[in-house]
Structure formats: C-alpha cells, structure tokens
Amino acid sequence: MNKEFIKKMIKAEALRYSAIKEILPDEIKKRVDNFEKEALDVLKDIAFEAVEEKSETKECKKVNIN
C-alpha cells in the first residue's frame, strides 16, 4: 500500500511540475529546460565517475616474511 501511495505522489508532483512549466513565459521556460539538461549532464558525469572508481582494480603484492 505504501509503494502505491509513493508512486502516485511522485506522479502527482511530476504532473504539477509540468503544469507549472506550461504557464511560464517562453524565455523562462527555455532557461528551465537548459538548467534541467545541464543538471542531467552533471548527474551522468558523477555516475560515470562512480562506476569508473568501482571498476578500478587494486593490486596487492604478497610478501613473504621469514
């Protein structure tokens, strides 16, 4: 039941956001769209860097102590 509620709340917020964007003046709407694209690019870069850091192999050398 909680999952359905959360899904519906997220969908409602997305619809509210798109409705607000529709009534914005064209110039501001373009700026918001540009900001969204730049923010998405930043998130993609962060995700790629995180994946690269995890995929790096760490080398260990075994040392025998006598």
N, CA, C and O of each residue as an XYZ file, in Angstrom:
264
protein
N       0.819     -1.188      0.000
C       0.000      0.000      0.000
C       0.872      1.264      0.000
O       0.554      2.233     -0.690
N       1.935      1.258      0.747
C       2.813      2.420      0.795
C       3.510      2.656     -0.533
O       3.718      3.802     -0.930
N       3.874      1.580     -1.226
C       4.537      1.728     -2.519
C       3.613      2.402     -3.525
O       4.039      3.277     -4.279
N       2.358      1.996     -3.534
C       1.397      2.601     -4.449
C       1.203      4.079     -4.130
O       1.116      4.909     -5.035
N       1.138      4.398     -2.865
C       0.978      5.793     -2.453
C       2.166      6.624     -2.914
O       1.994      7.722     -3.443
N       3.363      6.105     -2.714
C       4.568      6.823     -3.116
C       4.599      7.021     -4.629
O       4.933      8.106     -5.105
N       4.251      5.980     -5.390
C       4.229      6.091     -6.846
C       3.255      7.169     -7.288
O       3.569      7.973     -8.166
N       2.062      7.185     -6.676
C       1.054      8.177     -7.053
C       1.478      9.585     -6.654
O       1.203     10.538     -7.383
N       2.135      9.733     -5.522
C       2.600     11.050     -5.094
C       3.687     11.582     -6.033
O       3.699     12.766     -6.371
N       4.593     10.704     -6.449
C       5.647     11.106     -7.389
C       5.028     11.518     -8.718
O       5.428     12.519     -9.311
N       4.054     10.745     -9.183
C       3.390     11.074    -10.438
C       2.648     12.406    -10.322
O       2.664     13.209    -11.255
N       2.005     12.639     -9.192
C       1.283     13.900     -8.981
C       2.242     15.086     -8.990
O       1.937     16.128     -9.569
N       3.388     14.931     -8.355
C       4.379     16.021     -8.341
C       4.931     16.276     -9.734
O       5.164     17.425    -10.106
N       5.143     15.214    -10.508
C       5.634     15.378    -11.880
C       4.601     16.118    -12.725
O       4.955     16.991    -13.517
N       3.335     15.773    -12.559
C       2.285     16.467    -13.304
C       2.173     17.925    -12.868
O       1.958     18.809    -13.697
N       2.317     18.173    -11.578
C       2.259     19.548    -11.077
C       3.415     20.374    -11.657
O       3.231     21.523    -12.059
N       4.601     19.770    -11.691
C       5.779     20.445    -12.231
C       5.583     20.783    -13.704
O       5.888     21.895    -14.135
N       5.073     19.823    -14.478
C       4.874     20.080    -15.904
C       3.777     21.127    -16.116
O       3.853     21.907    -17.066
N       2.766     21.159    -15.256
C       1.713     22.174    -15.378
C       2.282     23.560    -15.097
O       1.941     24.522    -15.786
N       3.133     23.667    -14.107
C       3.753     24.950    -13.787
C       4.641     25.411    -14.942
O       4.652     26.593    -15.286
N       5.386     24.475    -15.541
C       6.242     24.834    -16.676
C       5.426     25.336    -17.861
O       5.889     26.198    -18.609
N       4.240     24.817    -18.039
C       3.403     25.220    -19.168
C       2.969     26.673    -19.074
O       2.792     27.332    -20.099
N       2.793     27.184    -17.856
C       2.311     28.560    -17.728
C       3.450     29.574    -17.629
O       3.201     30.777    -17.554
N       4.692     29.100    -17.630
C       5.831     30.011    -17.581
C       5.996     30.731    -18.919
O       5.649     30.185    -19.967
N       6.519     31.941    -18.885
C       6.855     32.616    -20.143
C       7.929     31.825    -20.907
O       8.729     31.102    -20.313
N       7.925     31.980    -22.209
C       8.822     31.188    -23.062
C      10.292     31.343    -22.685
O      11.035     30.361    -22.661
N      10.712     32.562    -22.392
C      12.120     32.790    -22.059
C      12.513     32.031    -20.787
O      13.570     31.401    -20.738
N      11.682     32.091    -19.790
C      11.984     31.397    -18.528
C      11.890     29.886    -18.727
O      12.676     29.129    -18.157
N      10.929     29.455    -19.534
C      10.786     28.022    -19.813
C      12.050     27.472    -20.484
O      12.495     26.368    -20.169
N      12.623     28.250    -21.412
C      13.861     27.826    -22.073
C      15.004     27.734    -21.068
O      15.816     26.811    -21.124
N      15.062     28.698    -20.147
C      16.118     28.673    -19.132
C      15.969     27.469    -18.214
O      16.963     26.852    -17.834
N      14.727     27.129    -17.853
C      14.475     25.964    -17.001
C      14.862     24.693    -17.743
O      15.493     23.808    -17.164
N      14.493     24.591    -19.011
C      14.853     23.416    -19.809
C      16.371     23.272    -19.915
O      16.905     22.169    -19.803
N      17.055     24.384    -20.129
C      18.512     24.372    -20.213
C      19.129     23.919    -18.882
O      20.071     23.126    -18.856
N      18.583     24.435    -17.792
C      19.076     24.042    -16.471
C      18.884     22.547    -16.240
O      19.771     21.876    -15.711
N      17.722     22.027    -16.638
C      17.461     20.591    -16.479
C      18.468     19.752    -17.263
O      18.961     18.741    -16.762
N      18.769     20.169    -18.486
C      19.724     19.434    -19.314
C      21.117     19.451    -18.692
O      21.806     18.431    -18.661
N      21.523     20.624    -18.196
C      22.845     20.731    -17.574
C      22.914     19.902    -16.293
O      23.929     19.260    -16.024
N      21.853     19.912    -15.511
C      21.824     19.129    -14.283
C      21.899     17.637    -14.599
O      22.579     16.887    -13.899
N      21.210     17.211    -15.642
C      21.258     15.805    -16.045
C      22.663     15.421    -16.500
O      23.139     14.329    -16.190
N      23.322     16.305    -17.227
C      24.696     16.039    -17.664
C      25.635     15.887    -16.464
O      26.502     15.013    -16.453
N      25.455     16.733    -15.468
C      26.290     16.640    -14.260
C      26.048     15.310    -13.557
O      26.997     14.654    -13.127
N      24.791     14.910    -13.437
C      24.481     13.632    -12.792
C      25.067     12.458    -13.575
O      25.548     11.494    -12.979
N      25.028     12.533    -14.893
C      25.624     11.474    -15.712
C      27.126     11.398    -15.470
O      27.679     10.309    -15.315
N      27.787     12.553    -15.438
C      29.227     12.572    -15.194
C      29.561     11.962    -13.832
O      30.514     11.193    -13.711
N      28.792     12.300    -12.829
C      29.021     11.756    -11.482
C      28.831     10.250    -11.491
O      29.621      9.520    -10.894
N      27.789      9.778    -12.164
C      27.535      8.337    -12.221
C      28.670      7.614    -12.939
O      29.115      6.560    -12.486
N      29.141      8.171    -14.056
C      30.241      7.537    -14.785
C      31.511      7.496    -13.935
O      32.223      6.492    -13.936
N      31.796      8.566    -13.219
C      32.980      8.582    -12.357
C      32.862      7.559    -11.237
O      33.848      6.914    -10.882
N      31.679      7.406    -10.684
C      31.478      6.434     -9.615
C      31.682      5.011    -10.140
O      32.265      4.172     -9.454
N      31.204      4.746    -11.347
C      31.376      3.415    -11.938
C      32.848      3.160    -12.230
O      33.352      2.060    -12.002
N      33.534      4.177    -12.735
C      34.955      4.014    -13.043
C      35.762      3.735    -11.773
O      36.678      2.913    -11.787
N      35.427      4.409    -10.689
C      36.153      4.193     -9.442
C      35.952      2.780     -8.929
O      36.883      2.176     -8.397
N      34.752      2.247     -9.081
C      34.473      0.888     -8.620
C      35.163     -0.147     -9.501
O      35.553     -1.212     -9.023
N      35.313      0.164    -10.785
C      35.881     -0.809    -11.704
C      37.411     -0.835    -11.678
O      38.026     -1.748    -12.229
N      38.017      0.152    -11.048
C      39.468      0.160    -10.967
C      39.924     -1.015    -10.105
O      39.393     -1.253     -9.021
N      40.900     -1.729    -10.602
C      41.407     -2.856     -9.830
C      42.554     -2.386     -8.956
O      43.384     -1.567     -9.352
N      42.565     -2.925     -7.781
C      43.635     -2.592     -6.851
C      44.578     -3.785     -6.783
O      44.146     -4.923     -6.599
N      45.851     -3.516     -6.931
C      46.840     -4.583     -6.916
C      47.428     -4.729     -5.522
O      47.709     -3.750     -4.831
N      47.601     -5.957     -5.142
C      48.265     -6.260     -3.870
C      49.401     -7.236     -4.172
O      49.250     -8.177     -4.951
N      50.504     -6.988     -3.551
C      51.629     -7.893     -3.705
C      51.797     -8.670     -2.419
O      51.757     -8.110     -1.323
N      51.984     -9.964     -2.568
C      52.211    -10.803     -1.394
C      53.679    -10.761     -1.046
O      54.547    -10.869     -1.911
N      53.936    -10.604      0.222
C      55.309    -10.538      0.692
C      55.503    -11.649      1.713
O      54.724    -11.803      2.654
N      56.557    -12.410      1.499
C      56.890    -13.461      2.465
C      57.807    -12.901      3.526
O      58.822    -12.280      3.212
N      57.461    -13.114      4.767
C      58.315    -12.658      5.869
C      58.900    -13.900      6.523
O      58.161    -14.771      6.983
N      60.246    -13.984      6.567
C      60.919    -15.146      7.173
C      61.408    -14.823      8.544
O      61.998    -15.676      9.206
